[in-house]
Amino acid sequence: MRNFKRVVFAVFGLLLVLAVVTFVLENQQSVSLLFFGWAGPQLPVSVILVSALLIGMLIGPVAGWFLSRSSRAAGKRLT
């Protein structure tokens, strides 16, 4: 059963990598983002979206950690 799970995870991982590579290859148009008057450099759409995904994957767990830590601290103060 453990080998079956490994195979399923490996296949899922390979499909995910294939989807990301396909996305990157299909989105090579250069765009420049304008944010609060600041114009970014000309970058492919895929670079911008993958960067936003990675930044979100870093910020999400950090924010969850801070929230859980503060709620635990508030719970300890109440008791």
Secondary structure, DSSP 8 states (H G I E B T S, - for coil): -HHHHHHHHHHHHHHHHHHHHHHHHH---EE--EETTEE---EEHHHHHHHHHHHHHHHHHHHHHHHHHHHHHHHHHH-
